[in-house]
């Protein structure tokens, strides 16, 4: 298990969750757009890392869950004992280009 949590290592976090070394917690905030646990879990397990927030040990993941076929972003936080899906949302096309890159000036 990593000892430096100043940066998120999504590969190690996913492996730790799968093996049971750490747990995955989902906050109530993550369900505000009507997303289901299966949608969030898919993005956590299969999503692409599109931003890293090193000072917070967080990363932004992007994926399209097969059940709903719409883009979803989740913010995942890494800690020594768990991974936390802090929030999840359907990206706003006014703020995102192709759902993966922030628009300039935003």
N, CA, C and O atoms as a GROMACS GRO file, in nm:
protein
  424
    1UNK      N    1   0.085  -0.118   0.000
    1UNK     CA    2   0.000   0.000   0.000
    1UNK      C    3   0.089   0.123   0.000
    1UNK      O    4   0.190   0.126   0.071
    2UNK      N    5   0.055   0.227  -0.078
    2UNK     CA    6   0.136   0.346  -0.082
    2UNK      C    7   0.140   0.416   0.053
    2UNK      O    8   0.043   0.412   0.129
    3UNK      N    9   0.251   0.479   0.081
    3UNK     CA   10   0.262   0.552   0.208
    3UNK      C   11   0.256   0.702   0.188
    3UNK      O   12   0.234   0.775   0.285
    4UNK      N   13   0.277   0.751   0.067
    4UNK     CA   14   0.272   0.894   0.040
    4UNK      C   15   0.138   0.926  -0.026
    4UNK      O   16   0.116   0.893  -0.143
    5UNK      N   17   0.050   0.991   0.048
    5UNK     CA   18  -0.082   1.020  -0.005
    5UNK      C   19  -0.093   1.163  -0.054
    5UNK      O   20  -0.203   1.217  -0.063
    6UNK      N   21   0.021   1.227  -0.087
    6UNK     CA   22   0.015   1.361  -0.144
    6UNK      C   23  -0.031   1.355  -0.290
    6UNK      O   24  -0.071   1.457  -0.346
    7UNK      N   25  -0.026   1.236  -0.350
    7UNK     CA   26  -0.074   1.218  -0.487
    7UNK      C   27  -0.159   1.092  -0.490
    7UNK      O   28  -0.132   0.995  -0.420
    8UNK      N   29  -0.261   1.095  -0.571
    8UNK     CA   30  -0.347   0.978  -0.584
    8UNK      C   31  -0.288   0.883  -0.688
    8UNK      O   32  -0.245   0.925  -0.795
    9UNK      N   33  -0.286   0.757  -0.655
    9UNK     CA   34  -0.244   0.653  -0.748
    9UNK      C   35  -0.368   0.566  -0.772
    9UNK      O   36  -0.394   0.474  -0.695
   10UNK      N   37  -0.441   0.595  -0.876
   10UNK     CA   38  -0.568   0.528  -0.899
   10UNK      C   39  -0.550   0.378  -0.924
   10UNK      O   40  -0.637   0.299  -0.887
   11UNK      N   41  -0.441   0.339  -0.986
   11UNK     CA   42  -0.417   0.197  -1.012
   11UNK      C   43  -0.401   0.122  -0.879
   11UNK      O   44  -0.462   0.016  -0.860
   12UNK      N   45  -0.321   0.177  -0.788
   12UNK     CA   46  -0.302   0.114  -0.657
   12UNK      C   47  -0.431   0.117  -0.576
   12UNK      O   48  -0.463   0.019  -0.508
   13UNK      N   49  -0.503   0.227  -0.582
   13UNK     CA   50  -0.629   0.237  -0.509
   13UNK      C   51  -0.729   0.132  -0.559
   13UNK      O   52  -0.793   0.064  -0.479
   14UNK      N   53  -0.742   0.120  -0.690
   14UNK     CA   54  -0.834   0.020  -0.747
   14UNK      C   55  -0.793  -0.121  -0.702
   14UNK      O   56  -0.879  -0.201  -0.664
   15UNK      N   57  -0.664  -0.151  -0.705
   15UNK     CA   58  -0.616  -0.284  -0.665
   15UNK      C   59  -0.645  -0.309  -0.517
   15UNK      O   60  -0.686  -0.419  -0.480
   16UNK      N   61  -0.624  -0.209  -0.433
   16UNK     CA   62  -0.650  -0.224  -0.290
   16UNK      C   63  -0.799  -0.246  -0.262
   16UNK      O   64  -0.835  -0.326  -0.176
   17UNK      N   65  -0.884  -0.176  -0.335
   17UNK     CA   66  -1.029  -0.193  -0.317
   17UNK      C   67  -1.070  -0.334  -0.361
   17UNK      O   68  -1.144  -0.402  -0.290
   18UNK      N   69  -1.022  -0.376  -0.479
   18UNK     CA   70  -1.056  -0.510  -0.529
   18UNK      C   71  -1.012  -0.620  -0.433
   18UNK      O   72  -1.083  -0.719  -0.413
   19UNK      N   73  -0.894  -0.604  -0.374
   19UNK     CA   74  -0.839  -0.708  -0.287
   19UNK      C   75  -0.895  -0.702  -0.145
   19UNK      O   76  -0.876  -0.796  -0.068
   20UNK      N   77  -0.963  -0.594  -0.110
   20UNK     CA   78  -1.017  -0.580   0.024
   20UNK      C   79  -0.920  -0.516   0.124
   20UNK      O   80  -0.953  -0.506   0.242
   21UNK      N   81  -0.803  -0.472   0.079
   21UNK     CA   82  -0.709  -0.406   0.170
   21UNK      C   83  -0.762  -0.270   0.217
   21UNK      O   84  -0.732  -0.224   0.327
   22UNK      N   85  -0.842  -0.208   0.130
   22UNK     CA   86  -0.909  -0.082   0.167
   22UNK      C   87  -1.052  -0.092   0.118
   22UNK      O   88  -1.085  -0.174   0.032
   23UNK      N   89  -1.137  -0.007   0.173
   23UNK     CA   90  -1.277  -0.008   0.132
   23UNK      C   91  -1.306   0.113   0.045
   23UNK      O   92  -1.230   0.210   0.043
   24UNK      N   93  -1.418   0.107  -0.027
   24UNK     CA   94  -1.463   0.219  -0.108
   24UNK      C   95  -1.589   0.274  -0.044
   24UNK      O   96  -1.689   0.203  -0.028
   25UNK      N   97  -1.584   0.401  -0.007
   25UNK     CA   98  -1.699   0.468   0.054
   25UNK      C   99  -1.755   0.568  -0.046
   25UNK      O  100  -1.679   0.633  -0.119
   26UNK      N  101  -1.885   0.580  -0.050
   26UNK     CA  102  -1.952   0.674  -0.140
   26UNK      C  103  -2.032   0.771  -0.055
   26UNK      O  104  -2.114   0.730   0.026
   27UNK      N  105  -2.007   0.901  -0.073
   27UNK     CA  106  -2.081   1.001   0.003
   27UNK      C  107  -2.219   1.022  -0.058
   27UNK      O  108  -2.242   0.990  -0.174
   28UNK      N  109  -2.309   1.077   0.021
   28UNK     CA  110  -2.444   1.108  -0.028
   28UNK      C  111  -2.439   1.208  -0.143
   28UNK      O  112  -2.524   1.203  -0.232
   29UNK      N  113  -2.343   1.297  -0.142
   29UNK     CA  114  -2.326   1.398  -0.247
   29UNK      C  115  -2.310   1.334  -0.385
   29UNK      O  116  -2.348   1.392  -0.486
   30UNK      N  117  -2.254   1.214  -0.388
   30UNK     CA  118  -2.228   1.146  -0.515
   30UNK      C  119  -2.356   1.103  -0.587
   30UNK      O  120  -2.352   1.071  -0.705
   31UNK      N  121  -2.467   1.103  -0.517
   31UNK     CA  122  -2.592   1.056  -0.577
   31UNK      C  123  -2.684   1.170  -0.621
   31UNK      O  124  -2.797   1.146  -0.662
   32UNK      N  125  -2.635   1.294  -0.613
   32UNK     CA  126  -2.724   1.409  -0.637
   32UNK      C  127  -2.777   1.418  -0.780
   32UNK      O  128  -2.884   1.476  -0.799
   33UNK      N  129  -2.710   1.366  -0.879
   33UNK     CA  130  -2.758   1.369  -1.017
   33UNK      C  131  -2.840   1.246  -1.053
   33UNK      O  132  -2.866   1.220  -1.171
   34UNK      N  133  -2.882   1.170  -0.952
   34UNK     CA  134  -2.963   1.052  -0.977
   34UNK      C  135  -2.885   0.932  -1.024
   34UNK      O  136  -2.943   0.835  -1.074
   35UNK      N  137  -2.754   0.937  -1.009
   35UNK     CA  138  -2.670   0.824  -1.051
   35UNK      C  139  -2.684   0.709  -0.951
   35UNK      O  140  -2.706   0.732  -0.832
   36UNK      N  141  -2.670   0.589  -1.000
   36UNK     CA  142  -2.681   0.471  -0.915
   36UNK      C  143  -2.542   0.423  -0.874
   36UNK      O  144  -2.442   0.458  -0.936
   37UNK      N  145  -2.537   0.343  -0.769
   37UNK     CA  146  -2.410   0.289  -0.722
   37UNK      C  147  -2.338   0.213  -0.832
   37UNK      O  148  -2.216   0.223  -0.844
   38UNK      N  149  -2.410   0.138  -0.913
   38UNK     CA  150  -2.348   0.063  -1.023
   38UNK      C  151  -2.281   0.157  -1.123
   38UNK      O  152  -2.175   0.125  -1.176
   39UNK      N  153  -2.340   0.274  -1.148
   39UNK     CA  154  -2.281   0.372  -1.240
   39UNK      C  155  -2.151   0.426  -1.181
   39UNK      O  156  -2.050   0.437  -1.251
   40UNK      N  157  -2.154   0.460  -1.053
   40UNK     CA  158  -2.035   0.514  -0.986
   40UNK      C  159  -1.924   0.410  -0.980
   40UNK      O  160  -1.807   0.441  -1.004
   41UNK      N  161  -1.961   0.290  -0.949
   41UNK     CA  162  -1.863   0.181  -0.939
   41UNK      C  163  -1.798   0.156  -1.076
   41UNK      O  164  -1.677   0.134  -1.083
   42UNK      N  165  -1.876   0.159  -1.184
   42UNK     CA  166  -1.820   0.141  -1.318
   42UNK      C  167  -1.715   0.248  -1.347
   42UNK      O  168  -1.606   0.216  -1.393
   43UNK      N  169  -1.748   0.374  -1.321
   43UNK     CA  170  -1.653   0.483  -1.348
   43UNK      C  171  -1.529   0.468  -1.260
   43UNK      O  172  -1.418   0.491  -1.307
   44UNK      N  173  -1.548   0.431  -1.134
   44UNK     CA  174  -1.432   0.409  -1.046
   44UNK      C  175  -1.342   0.300  -1.102
   44UNK      O  176  -1.220   0.317  -1.109
   45UNK      N  177  -1.400   0.189  -1.141
   45UNK     CA  178  -1.321   0.074  -1.185
   45UNK      C  179  -1.266   0.086  -1.327
   45UNK      O  180  -1.156   0.038  -1.355
   46UNK      N  181  -1.341   0.150  -1.417
   46UNK     CA  182  -1.302   0.152  -1.558
   46UNK      C  183  -1.271   0.291  -1.613
   46UNK      O  184  -1.218   0.303  -1.723
   47UNK      N  185  -1.302   0.395  -1.537
   47UNK     CA  186  -1.291   0.531  -1.589
   47UNK      C  187  -1.149   0.578  -1.614
   47UNK      O  188  -1.052   0.522  -1.564
   48UNK      N  189  -1.142   0.681  -1.693
   48UNK     CA  190  -1.016   0.744  -1.730
   48UNK      C  191  -0.988   0.860  -1.634
   48UNK      O  192  -1.077   0.939  -1.604
   49UNK      N  193  -0.863   0.869  -1.586
   49UNK     CA  194  -0.824   0.982  -1.501
   49UNK      C  195  -0.805   1.103  -1.590
   49UNK      O  196  -0.722   1.100  -1.681
   50UNK      N  197  -0.881   1.210  -1.565
   50UNK     CA  198  -0.867   1.329  -1.650
   50UNK      C  199  -0.807   1.448  -1.576
   50UNK      O  200  -0.760   1.542  -1.640
   51UNK      N  201  -0.806   1.446  -1.444
   51UNK     CA  202  -0.739   1.549  -1.365
   51UNK      C  203  -0.692   1.488  -1.234
   51UNK      O  204  -0.755   1.398  -1.179
   52UNK      N  205  -0.580   1.541  -1.184
   52UNK     CA  206  -0.528   1.503  -1.052
   52UNK      C  207  -0.518   1.630  -0.969
   52UNK      O  208  -0.466   1.732  -1.015
   53UNK      N  209  -0.570   1.624  -0.848
   53UNK     CA  210  -0.560   1.736  -0.753
   53UNK      C  211  -0.463   1.692  -0.644
   53UNK      O  212  -0.505   1.642  -0.539
   54UNK      N  213  -0.335   1.709  -0.669
   54UNK     CA  214  -0.230   1.653  -0.584
   54UNK      C  215  -0.237   1.703  -0.440
   54UNK      O  216  -0.212   1.627  -0.347
   55UNK      N  217  -0.269   1.830  -0.421
   55UNK     CA  218  -0.269   1.885  -0.285
   55UNK      C  219  -0.381   1.825  -0.200
   55UNK      O  220  -0.377   1.834  -0.077
   56UNK      N  221  -0.480   1.763  -0.264
   56UNK     CA  222  -0.592   1.705  -0.190
   56UNK      C  223  -0.597   1.553  -0.199
   56UNK      O  224  -0.691   1.493  -0.146
   57UNK      N  225  -0.501   1.490  -0.263
   57UNK     CA  226  -0.501   1.345  -0.287
   57UNK      C  227  -0.632   1.301  -0.353
   57UNK      O  228  -0.693   1.201  -0.315
   58UNK      N  229  -0.673   1.379  -0.454
   58UNK     CA  230  -0.797   1.351  -0.526
   58UNK      C  231  -0.771   1.345  -0.675
   58UNK      O  232  -0.674   1.401  -0.726
   59UNK      N  233  -0.859   1.274  -0.743
   59UNK     CA  234  -0.854   1.268  -0.888
   59UNK      C  235  -0.994   1.273  -0.944
   59UNK      O  236  -1.091   1.234  -0.879
   60UNK      N  237  -1.004   1.322  -1.068
   60UNK     CA  238  -1.131   1.328  -1.140
   60UNK      C  239  -1.128   1.220  -1.246
   60UNK      O  240  -1.038   1.217  -1.330
   61UNK      N  241  -1.228   1.132  -1.244
   61UNK     CA  242  -1.238   1.023  -1.340
   61UNK      C  243  -1.359   1.044  -1.429
   61UNK      O  244  -1.460   1.101  -1.388
   62UNK      N  245  -1.346   0.997  -1.552
   62UNK     CA  246  -1.451   1.010  -1.653
   62UNK      C  247  -1.484   0.872  -1.708
   62UNK      O  248  -1.394   0.792  -1.734
   63UNK      N  249  -1.611   0.845  -1.726
   63UNK     CA  250  -1.652   0.720  -1.789
   63UNK      C  251  -1.796   0.728  -1.836
   63UNK      O  252  -1.870   0.818  -1.797
   64UNK      N  253  -1.833   0.634  -1.919
   64UNK     CA  254  -1.971   0.624  -1.966
   64UNK      C  255  -2.025   0.488  -1.924
   64UNK      O  256  -1.999   0.387  -1.990
   65UNK      N  257  -2.100   0.485  -1.814
   65UNK     CA  258  -2.156   0.358  -1.768
   65UNK      C  259  -2.248   0.297  -1.874
   65UNK      O  260  -2.333   0.368  -1.929
   66UNK      N  261  -2.234   0.169  -1.904
   66UNK     CA  262  -2.314   0.106  -2.009
   66UNK      C  263  -2.464   0.112  -1.983
   66UNK      O  264  -2.543   0.120  -2.077
   67UNK      N  265  -2.504   0.109  -1.858
   67UNK     CA  266  -2.647   0.108  -1.827
   67UNK      C  267  -2.718   0.238  -1.862
   67UNK      O  268  -2.837   0.238  -1.893
   68UNK      N  269  -2.644   0.350  -1.857
   68UNK     CA  270  -2.710   0.479  -1.883
   68UNK      C  271  -2.660   0.548  -2.009
   68UNK      O  272  -2.726   0.638  -2.061
   69UNK      N  273  -2.543   0.508  -2.057
   69UNK     CA  274  -2.485   0.563  -2.181
   69UNK      C  275  -2.476   0.715  -2.183
   69UNK      O  276  -2.499   0.777  -2.287
   70UNK      N  277  -2.442   0.775  -2.069
   70UNK     CA  278  -2.413   0.919  -2.064
   70UNK      C  279  -2.282   0.938  -1.989
   70UNK      O  280  -2.249   0.858  -1.902
   71UNK      N  281  -2.208   1.045  -2.020
   71UNK     CA  282  -2.082   1.071  -1.952
   71UNK      C  283  -2.104   1.100  -1.804
   71UNK      O  284  -2.201   1.166  -1.766
   72UNK      N  285  -2.013   1.050  -1.722
   72UNK     CA  286  -2.017   1.074  -1.578
   72UNK      C  287  -1.877   1.108  -1.530
   72UNK      O  288  -1.779   1.046  -1.572
   73UNK      N  289  -1.868   1.207  -1.442
   73UNK     CA  290  -1.744   1.240  -1.372
   73UNK      C  291  -1.759   1.200  -1.227
   73UNK      O  292  -1.866   1.218  -1.168
   74UNK      N  293  -1.653   1.145  -1.168
   74UNK     CA  294  -1.650   1.123  -1.024
   74UNK      C  295  -1.520   1.179  -0.970
   74UNK      O  296  -1.415   1.171  -1.034
   75UNK      N  297  -1.527   1.235  -0.850
   75UNK     CA  298  -1.408   1.280  -0.779
   75UNK      C  299  -1.380   1.176  -0.672
   75UNK      O  300  -1.464   1.147  -0.587
   76UNK      N  301  -1.259   1.120  -0.676
   76UNK     CA  302  -1.218   1.014  -0.584
   76UNK      C  303  -1.105   1.067  -0.497
   76UNK      O  304  -1.010   1.128  -0.545
   77UNK      N  305  -1.118   1.042  -0.368
   77UNK     CA  306  -1.014   1.080  -0.272
   77UNK      C  307  -0.946   0.954  -0.222
   77UNK      O  308  -1.010   0.852  -0.199
   78UNK      N  309  -0.815   0.962  -0.205
   78UNK     CA  310  -0.733   0.850  -0.161
   78UNK      C  311  -0.688   0.875  -0.017
   78UNK      O  312  -0.635   0.982   0.012
   79UNK      N  313  -0.709   0.779   0.071
   79UNK     CA  314  -0.658   0.789   0.208
   79UNK      C  315  -0.599   0.655   0.247
   79UNK      O  316  -0.619   0.556   0.177
   80UNK      N  317  -0.526   0.650   0.358
   80UNK     CA  318  -0.462   0.523   0.396
   80UNK      C  319  -0.559   0.408   0.420
   80UNK      O  320  -0.521   0.292   0.404
   81UNK      N  321  -0.683   0.436   0.458
   81UNK     CA  322  -0.775   0.328   0.492
   81UNK      C  323  -0.887   0.306   0.392
   81UNK      O  324  -0.954   0.203   0.396
   82UNK      N  325  -0.909   0.404   0.302
   82UNK     CA  326  -1.021   0.391   0.210
   82UNK      C  327  -1.005   0.480   0.088
   82UNK      O  328  -0.925   0.574   0.086
   83UNK      N  329  -1.084   0.449  -0.012
   83UNK     CA  330  -1.105   0.539  -0.124
   83UNK      C  331  -1.245   0.596  -0.106
   83UNK      O  332  -1.336   0.526  -0.060
   84UNK      N  333  -1.263   0.723  -0.141
   84UNK     CA  334  -1.392   0.787  -0.121
   84UNK      C  335  -1.438   0.850  -0.252
   84UNK      O  336  -1.366   0.932  -0.310
   85UNK      N  337  -1.557   0.812  -0.298
   85UNK     CA  338  -1.618   0.885  -0.409
   85UNK      C  339  -1.686   1.004  -0.345
   85UNK      O  340  -1.793   0.993  -0.286
   86UNK      N  341  -1.622   1.120  -0.359
   86UNK     CA  342  -1.664   1.242  -0.290
   86UNK      C  343  -1.787   1.301  -0.357
   86UNK      O  344  -1.883   1.339  -0.290
   87UNK      N  345  -1.784   1.308  -0.488
   87UNK     CA  346  -1.897   1.360  -0.563
   87UNK      C  347  -1.899   1.296  -0.701
   87UNK      O  348  -1.799   1.241  -0.747
   88UNK      N  349  -2.012   1.306  -0.764
   88UNK     CA  350  -2.028   1.254  -0.900
   88UNK      C  351  -2.131   1.341  -0.970
   88UNK      O  352  -2.224   1.392  -0.907
   89UNK      N  353  -2.113   1.357  -1.100
   89UNK     CA  354  -2.206   1.442  -1.174
   89UNK      C  355  -2.196   1.414  -1.323
   89UNK      O  356  -2.098   1.357  -1.371
   90UNK      N  357  -2.300   1.455  -1.393
   90UNK     CA  358  -2.300   1.453  -1.538
   90UNK      C  359  -2.239   1.585  -1.582
   90UNK      O  360  -2.290   1.691  -1.545
   91UNK      N  361  -2.130   1.582  -1.659
   91UNK     CA  362  -2.061   1.707  -1.693
   91UNK      C  363  -2.147   1.802  -1.777
   91UNK      O  364  -2.220   1.760  -1.867
   92UNK      N  365  -2.137   1.929  -1.745
   92UNK     CA  366  -2.208   2.036  -1.814
   92UNK      C  367  -2.132   2.069  -1.943
   92UNK      O  368  -2.014   2.103  -1.937
   93UNK      N  369  -2.197   2.059  -2.057
   93UNK     CA  370  -2.130   2.083  -2.186
   93UNK      C  371  -2.081   2.227  -2.200
   93UNK      O  372  -1.995   2.254  -2.284
   94UNK      N  373  -2.133   2.319  -2.121
   94UNK     CA  374  -2.084   2.458  -2.125
   94UNK      C  375  -1.948   2.471  -2.058
   94UNK      O  376  -1.876   2.568  -2.083
   95UNK      N  377  -1.913   2.375  -1.973
   95UNK     CA  378  -1.786   2.382  -1.900
   95UNK      C  379  -1.683   2.282  -1.949
   95UNK      O  380  -1.565   2.294  -1.916
   96UNK      N  381  -1.726   2.182  -2.027
   96UNK     CA  382  -1.638   2.074  -2.067
   96UNK      C  383  -1.640   2.055  -2.218
   96UNK      O  384  -1.745   2.065  -2.281
   97UNK      N  385  -1.523   2.028  -2.276
   97UNK     CA  386  -1.510   1.995  -2.417
   97UNK      C  387  -1.503   1.843  -2.426
   97UNK      O  388  -1.417   1.780  -2.363
   98UNK      N  389  -1.592   1.785  -2.503
   98UNK     CA  390  -1.597   1.639  -2.519
   98UNK      C  391  -1.602   1.568  -2.384
   98UNK      O  392  -1.555   1.454  -2.372
   99UNK      N  393  -1.657   1.633  -2.284
   99UNK     CA  394  -1.678   1.578  -2.150
   99UNK      C  395  -1.549   1.547  -2.074
   99UNK      O  396  -1.554   1.492  -1.964
  100UNK      N  397  -1.433   1.580  -2.131
  100UNK     CA  398  -1.306   1.542  -2.068
  100UNK      C  399  -1.210   1.657  -2.044
  100UNK      O  400  -1.119   1.645  -1.961
  101UNK      N  401  -1.227   1.768  -2.113
  101UNK     CA  402  -1.132   1.878  -2.100
  101UNK      C  403  -1.207   2.005  -2.065
  101UNK      O  404  -1.308   2.038  -2.128
  102UNK      N  405  -1.157   2.078  -1.965
  102UNK     CA  406  -1.224   2.202  -1.926
  102UNK      C  407  -1.212   2.305  -2.036
  102UNK      O  408  -1.110   2.315  -2.104
  103UNK      N  409  -1.318   2.382  -2.052
  103UNK     CA  410  -1.313   2.493  -2.148
  103UNK      C  411  -1.225   2.604  -2.093
  103UNK      O  412  -1.214   2.621  -1.971
  104UNK      N  413  -1.162   2.677  -2.180
  104UNK     CA  414  -1.077   2.789  -2.137
  104UNK      C  415  -1.158   2.891  -2.059
  104UNK      O  416  -1.275   2.915  -2.087
  105UNK      N  417  -1.092   2.950  -1.959
  105UNK     CA  418  -1.154   3.055  -1.882
  105UNK      C  419  -1.256   3.006  -1.780
  105UNK      O  420  -1.326   3.088  -1.720
  106UNK      N  421  -1.265   2.879  -1.760
  106UNK     CA  422  -1.362   2.825  -1.663
  106UNK      C  423  -1.292   2.768  -1.544
  106UNK      O  424  -1.356   2.719  -1.452
   0.00000   0.00000   0.00000
